[in-house]
Amino acid sequence: MVKDVTDVYREFGEERLPPGQHRTESFPVLSKGNIPRVEREEWTLSVSGAVENPVTLDWDDVLDLGVETQRQDFHCVTGWSKFDCEFTGDW
């Protein structure tokens, strides 16, 4: 099941494309430098700061959170937007 959140822009007005953005059909892949490799046994995710319950999760804890697919618009700070992107939180 896909959770469609493409209408979130309505909270801020009727224009789906933000001012100064241009729409694209492609999805540029940009990276700078090497992509670090991390062993799963060493990897953790810490959530802290302005949260009620700080937590640190290991790889298995994150997998146990389950999977969700969302359809949403992607607006890049470099000035392009792509509508109706689907992102799935599976591994």
Chimera marker file (.cmm) of the C-alpha trace (Angstrom):
<marker_set name="trace">
<marker id="1" x="0.000" y="0.000" z="0.000" r="1" g="1" b="0" radius="0.5"/>
<marker id="2" x="1.281" y="3.473" z="-0.902" r="1" g="1" b="0" radius="0.5"/>
<marker id="3" x="0.688" y="6.414" z="1.407" r="1" g="1" b="0" radius="0.5"/>
<marker id="4" x="0.149" y="9.397" z="-0.929" r="1" g="1" b="0" radius="0.5"/>
<marker id="5" x="1.334" y="12.670" z="0.616" r="1" g="1" b="0" radius="0.5"/>
<marker id="6" x="1.621" y="14.674" z="-2.612" r="1" g="1" b="0" radius="0.5"/>
<marker id="7" x="-1.070" y="17.105" z="-1.423" r="1" g="1" b="0" radius="0.5"/>
<marker id="8" x="0.958" y="18.369" z="1.561" r="1" g="1" b="0" radius="0.5"/>
<marker id="9" x="1.677" y="21.572" z="-0.415" r="1" g="1" b="0" radius="0.5"/>
<marker id="10" x="-1.967" y="22.650" z="0.060" r="1" g="1" b="0" radius="0.5"/>
<marker id="11" x="-1.073" y="23.602" z="3.628" r="1" g="1" b="0" radius="0.5"/>
<marker id="12" x="0.996" y="26.437" z="2.116" r="1" g="1" b="0" radius="0.5"/>
<marker id="13" x="-1.129" y="27.416" z="-0.924" r="1" g="1" b="0" radius="0.5"/>
<marker id="14" x="-2.488" y="26.108" z="-4.188" r="1" g="1" b="0" radius="0.5"/>
<marker id="15" x="0.760" y="25.878" z="-6.180" r="1" g="1" b="0" radius="0.5"/>
<marker id="16" x="2.347" y="22.450" z="-6.186" r="1" g="1" b="0" radius="0.5"/>
<marker id="17" x="5.573" y="23.799" z="-7.732" r="1" g="1" b="0" radius="0.5"/>
<marker id="18" x="7.288" y="26.150" z="-5.252" r="1" g="1" b="0" radius="0.5"/>
<marker id="19" x="8.421" y="29.613" z="-6.411" r="1" g="1" b="0" radius="0.5"/>
<marker id="20" x="11.809" y="29.543" z="-8.124" r="1" g="1" b="0" radius="0.5"/>
<marker id="21" x="11.690" y="25.793" z="-8.837" r="1" g="1" b="0" radius="0.5"/>
<marker id="22" x="11.462" y="24.120" z="-12.259" r="1" g="1" b="0" radius="0.5"/>
<marker id="23" x="9.849" y="20.742" z="-12.805" r="1" g="1" b="0" radius="0.5"/>
<marker id="24" x="11.876" y="17.830" z="-14.116" r="1" g="1" b="0" radius="0.5"/>
<marker id="25" x="10.952" y="14.294" z="-15.124" r="1" g="1" b="0" radius="0.5"/>
<marker id="26" x="14.425" y="12.930" z="-14.386" r="1" g="1" b="0" radius="0.5"/>
<marker id="27" x="15.937" y="12.344" z="-10.993" r="1" g="1" b="0" radius="0.5"/>
<marker id="28" x="19.536" y="13.584" z="-10.924" r="1" g="1" b="0" radius="0.5"/>
<marker id="29" x="21.933" y="11.598" z="-8.778" r="1" g="1" b="0" radius="0.5"/>
<marker id="30" x="24.513" y="13.890" z="-7.251" r="1" g="1" b="0" radius="0.5"/>
<marker id="31" x="27.334" y="12.950" z="-4.936" r="1" g="1" b="0" radius="0.5"/>
<marker id="32" x="30.614" y="14.465" z="-3.915" r="1" g="1" b="0" radius="0.5"/>
<marker id="33" x="33.461" y="12.247" z="-2.936" r="1" g="1" b="0" radius="0.5"/>
<marker id="34" x="33.454" y="8.655" z="-1.824" r="1" g="1" b="0" radius="0.5"/>
<marker id="35" x="30.455" y="6.920" z="-0.310" r="1" g="1" b="0" radius="0.5"/>
<marker id="36" x="31.473" y="5.601" z="3.114" r="1" g="1" b="0" radius="0.5"/>
<marker id="37" x="31.131" y="1.878" z="3.864" r="1" g="1" b="0" radius="0.5"/>
<marker id="38" x="29.874" y="0.938" z="7.318" r="1" g="1" b="0" radius="0.5"/>
<marker id="39" x="29.573" y="-2.568" z="8.696" r="1" g="1" b="0" radius="0.5"/>
<marker id="40" x="26.028" y="-3.407" z="9.847" r="1" g="1" b="0" radius="0.5"/>
<marker id="41" x="27.343" y="-4.716" z="13.162" r="1" g="1" b="0" radius="0.5"/>
<marker id="42" x="28.880" y="-1.298" z="13.898" r="1" g="1" b="0" radius="0.5"/>
<marker id="43" x="26.048" y="0.898" z="12.576" r="1" g="1" b="0" radius="0.5"/>
<marker id="44" x="23.681" y="2.770" z="14.925" r="1" g="1" b="0" radius="0.5"/>
<marker id="45" x="21.090" y="5.509" z="14.580" r="1" g="1" b="0" radius="0.5"/>
<marker id="46" x="20.703" y="7.925" z="17.506" r="1" g="1" b="0" radius="0.5"/>
<marker id="47" x="17.623" y="10.124" z="17.889" r="1" g="1" b="0" radius="0.5"/>
<marker id="48" x="18.088" y="12.848" z="20.494" r="1" g="1" b="0" radius="0.5"/>
<marker id="49" x="17.575" y="16.543" z="21.127" r="1" g="1" b="0" radius="0.5"/>
<marker id="50" x="14.023" y="17.893" z="20.908" r="1" g="1" b="0" radius="0.5"/>
<marker id="51" x="12.409" y="14.471" z="21.392" r="1" g="1" b="0" radius="0.5"/>
<marker id="52" x="10.474" y="13.080" z="24.318" r="1" g="1" b="0" radius="0.5"/>
<marker id="53" x="12.344" y="9.772" z="24.398" r="1" g="1" b="0" radius="0.5"/>
<marker id="54" x="15.915" y="9.721" z="23.055" r="1" g="1" b="0" radius="0.5"/>
<marker id="55" x="16.828" y="6.347" z="21.591" r="1" g="1" b="0" radius="0.5"/>
<marker id="56" x="19.717" y="4.584" z="19.877" r="1" g="1" b="0" radius="0.5"/>
<marker id="57" x="18.845" y="1.825" z="17.415" r="1" g="1" b="0" radius="0.5"/>
<marker id="58" x="21.043" y="-0.798" z="15.820" r="1" g="1" b="0" radius="0.5"/>
<marker id="59" x="20.482" y="-2.240" z="12.331" r="1" g="1" b="0" radius="0.5"/>
<marker id="60" x="18.053" y="-4.954" z="13.509" r="1" g="1" b="0" radius="0.5"/>
<marker id="61" x="16.038" y="-2.433" z="15.559" r="1" g="1" b="0" radius="0.5"/>
<marker id="62" x="15.520" y="-0.327" z="12.433" r="1" g="1" b="0" radius="0.5"/>
<marker id="63" x="14.481" y="-3.371" z="10.377" r="1" g="1" b="0" radius="0.5"/>
<marker id="64" x="11.913" y="-4.203" z="13.070" r="1" g="1" b="0" radius="0.5"/>
<marker id="65" x="10.216" y="-0.820" z="12.517" r="1" g="1" b="0" radius="0.5"/>
<marker id="66" x="8.592" y="-2.189" z="9.362" r="1" g="1" b="0" radius="0.5"/>
<marker id="67" x="8.189" y="-0.922" z="5.818" r="1" g="1" b="0" radius="0.5"/>
<marker id="68" x="6.206" y="1.988" z="4.390" r="1" g="1" b="0" radius="0.5"/>
<marker id="69" x="6.024" y="3.343" z="0.864" r="1" g="1" b="0" radius="0.5"/>
<marker id="70" x="5.208" y="7.023" z="0.375" r="1" g="1" b="0" radius="0.5"/>
<marker id="71" x="4.464" y="8.978" z="-2.778" r="1" g="1" b="0" radius="0.5"/>
<marker id="72" x="5.647" y="12.556" z="-2.426" r="1" g="1" b="0" radius="0.5"/>
<marker id="73" x="7.074" y="15.461" z="-4.353" r="1" g="1" b="0" radius="0.5"/>
<marker id="74" x="10.816" y="16.076" z="-4.125" r="1" g="1" b="0" radius="0.5"/>
<marker id="75" x="12.046" y="19.681" z="-4.125" r="1" g="1" b="0" radius="0.5"/>
<marker id="76" x="15.818" y="20.113" z="-4.343" r="1" g="1" b="0" radius="0.5"/>
<marker id="77" x="17.624" y="23.173" z="-2.995" r="1" g="1" b="0" radius="0.5"/>
<marker id="78" x="19.389" y="23.426" z="-6.363" r="1" g="1" b="0" radius="0.5"/>
<marker id="79" x="16.082" y="24.503" z="-7.967" r="1" g="1" b="0" radius="0.5"/>
<marker id="80" x="14.464" y="21.412" z="-9.460" r="1" g="1" b="0" radius="0.5"/>
<marker id="81" x="11.335" y="19.526" z="-8.427" r="1" g="1" b="0" radius="0.5"/>
<marker id="82" x="10.100" y="16.055" z="-9.359" r="1" g="1" b="0" radius="0.5"/>
<marker id="83" x="6.488" y="15.135" z="-8.664" r="1" g="1" b="0" radius="0.5"/>
<marker id="84" x="5.070" y="11.774" z="-7.552" r="1" g="1" b="0" radius="0.5"/>
<marker id="85" x="8.281" y="10.111" z="-6.344" r="1" g="1" b="0" radius="0.5"/>
<marker id="86" x="7.810" y="6.826" z="-4.490" r="1" g="1" b="0" radius="0.5"/>
<marker id="87" x="10.143" y="6.058" z="-1.620" r="1" g="1" b="0" radius="0.5"/>
<marker id="88" x="10.073" y="2.744" z="0.242" r="1" g="1" b="0" radius="0.5"/>
<marker id="89" x="11.667" y="2.179" z="3.604" r="1" g="1" b="0" radius="0.5"/>
<marker id="90" x="12.656" y="-1.429" z="2.911" r="1" g="1" b="0" radius="0.5"/>
<marker id="91" x="16.148" y="-2.846" z="3.078" r="1" g="1" b="0" radius="0.5"/>
<link id1="1" id2="2" r="1" g="1" b="0" radius="0.2"/>
<link id1="2" id2="3" r="1" g="1" b="0" radius="0.2"/>
<link id1="3" id2="4" r="1" g="1" b="0" radius="0.2"/>
<link id1="4" id2="5" r="1" g="1" b="0" radius="0.2"/>
<link id1="5" id2="6" r="1" g="1" b="0" radius="0.2"/>
<link id1="6" id2="7" r="1" g="1" b="0" radius="0.2"/>
<link id1="7" id2="8" r="1" g="1" b="0" radius="0.2"/>
<link id1="8" id2="9" r="1" g="1" b="0" radius="0.2"/>
<link id1="9" id2="10" r="1" g="1" b="0" radius="0.2"/>
<link id1="10" id2="11" r="1" g="1" b="0" radius="0.2"/>
<link id1="11" id2="12" r="1" g="1" b="0" radius="0.2"/>
<link id1="12" id2="13" r="1" g="1" b="0" radius="0.2"/>
<link id1="13" id2="14" r="1" g="1" b="0" radius="0.2"/>
<link id1="14" id2="15" r="1" g="1" b="0" radius="0.2"/>
<link id1="15" id2="16" r="1" g="1" b="0" radius="0.2"/>
<link id1="16" id2="17" r="1" g="1" b="0" radius="0.2"/>
<link id1="17" id2="18" r="1" g="1" b="0" radius="0.2"/>
<link id1="18" id2="19" r="1" g="1" b="0" radius="0.2"/>
<link id1="19" id2="20" r="1" g="1" b="0" radius="0.2"/>
<link id1="20" id2="21" r="1" g="1" b="0" radius="0.2"/>
<link id1="21" id2="22" r="1" g="1" b="0" radius="0.2"/>
<link id1="22" id2="23" r="1" g="1" b="0" radius="0.2"/>
<link id1="23" id2="24" r="1" g="1" b="0" radius="0.2"/>
<link id1="24" id2="25" r="1" g="1" b="0" radius="0.2"/>
<link id1="25" id2="26" r="1" g="1" b="0" radius="0.2"/>
<link id1="26" id2="27" r="1" g="1" b="0" radius="0.2"/>
<link id1="27" id2="28" r="1" g="1" b="0" radius="0.2"/>
<link id1="28" id2="29" r="1" g="1" b="0" radius="0.2"/>
<link id1="29" id2="30" r="1" g="1" b="0" radius="0.2"/>
<link id1="30" id2="31" r="1" g="1" b="0" radius="0.2"/>
<link id1="31" id2="32" r="1" g="1" b="0" radius="0.2"/>
<link id1="32" id2="33" r="1" g="1" b="0" radius="0.2"/>
<link id1="33" id2="34" r="1" g="1" b="0" radius="0.2"/>
<link id1="34" id2="35" r="1" g="1" b="0" radius="0.2"/>
<link id1="35" id2="36" r="1" g="1" b="0" radius="0.2"/>
<link id1="36" id2="37" r="1" g="1" b="0" radius="0.2"/>
<link id1="37" id2="38" r="1" g="1" b="0" radius="0.2"/>
<link id1="38" id2="39" r="1" g="1" b="0" radius="0.2"/>
<link id1="39" id2="40" r="1" g="1" b="0" radius="0.2"/>
<link id1="40" id2="41" r="1" g="1" b="0" radius="0.2"/>
<link id1="41" id2="42" r="1" g="1" b="0" radius="0.2"/>
<link id1="42" id2="43" r="1" g="1" b="0" radius="0.2"/>
<link id1="43" id2="44" r="1" g="1" b="0" radius="0.2"/>
<link id1="44" id2="45" r="1" g="1" b="0" radius="0.2"/>
<link id1="45" id2="46" r="1" g="1" b="0" radius="0.2"/>
<link id1="46" id2="47" r="1" g="1" b="0" radius="0.2"/>
<link id1="47" id2="48" r="1" g="1" b="0" radius="0.2"/>
<link id1="48" id2="49" r="1" g="1" b="0" radius="0.2"/>
<link id1="49" id2="50" r="1" g="1" b="0" radius="0.2"/>
<link id1="50" id2="51" r="1" g="1" b="0" radius="0.2"/>
<link id1="51" id2="52" r="1" g="1" b="0" radius="0.2"/>
<link id1="52" id2="53" r="1" g="1" b="0" radius="0.2"/>
<link id1="53" id2="54" r="1" g="1" b="0" radius="0.2"/>
<link id1="54" id2="55" r="1" g="1" b="0" radius="0.2"/>
<link id1="55" id2="56" r="1" g="1" b="0" radius="0.2"/>
<link id1="56" id2="57" r="1" g="1" b="0" radius="0.2"/>
<link id1="57" id2="58" r="1" g="1" b="0" radius="0.2"/>
<link id1="58" id2="59" r="1" g="1" b="0" radius="0.2"/>
<link id1="59" id2="60" r="1" g="1" b="0" radius="0.2"/>
<link id1="60" id2="61" r="1" g="1" b="0" radius="0.2"/>
<link id1="61" id2="62" r="1" g="1" b="0" radius="0.2"/>
<link id1="62" id2="63" r="1" g="1" b="0" radius="0.2"/>
<link id1="63" id2="64" r="1" g="1" b="0" radius="0.2"/>
<link id1="64" id2="65" r="1" g="1" b="0" radius="0.2"/>
<link id1="65" id2="66" r="1" g="1" b="0" radius="0.2"/>
<link id1="66" id2="67" r="1" g="1" b="0" radius="0.2"/>
<link id1="67" id2="68" r="1" g="1" b="0" radius="0.2"/>
<link id1="68" id2="69" r="1" g="1" b="0" radius="0.2"/>
<link id1="69" id2="70" r="1" g="1" b="0" radius="0.2"/>
<link id1="70" id2="71" r="1" g="1" b="0" radius="0.2"/>
<link id1="71" id2="72" r="1" g="1" b="0" radius="0.2"/>
<link id1="72" id2="73" r="1" g="1" b="0" radius="0.2"/>
<link id1="73" id2="74" r="1" g="1" b="0" radius="0.2"/>
<link id1="74" id2="75" r="1" g="1" b="0" radius="0.2"/>
<link id1="75" id2="76" r="1" g="1" b="0" radius="0.2"/>
<link id1="76" id2="77" r="1" g="1" b="0" radius="0.2"/>
<link id1="77" id2="78" r="1" g="1" b="0" radius="0.2"/>
<link id1="78" id2="79" r="1" g="1" b="0" radius="0.2"/>
<link id1="79" id2="80" r="1" g="1" b="0" radius="0.2"/>
<link id1="80" id2="81" r="1" g="1" b="0" radius="0.2"/>
<link id1="81" id2="82" r="1" g="1" b="0" radius="0.2"/>
<link id1="82" id2="83" r="1" g="1" b="0" radius="0.2"/>
<link id1="83" id2="84" r="1" g="1" b="0" radius="0.2"/>
<link id1="84" id2="85" r="1" g="1" b="0" radius="0.2"/>
<link id1="85" id2="86" r="1" g="1" b="0" radius="0.2"/>
<link id1="86" id2="87" r="1" g="1" b="0" radius="0.2"/>
<link id1="87" id2="88" r="1" g="1" b="0" radius="0.2"/>
<link id1="88" id2="89" r="1" g="1" b="0" radius="0.2"/>
<link id1="89" id2="90" r="1" g="1" b="0" radius="0.2"/>
<link id1="90" id2="91" r="1" g="1" b="0" radius="0.2"/>
</marker_set>
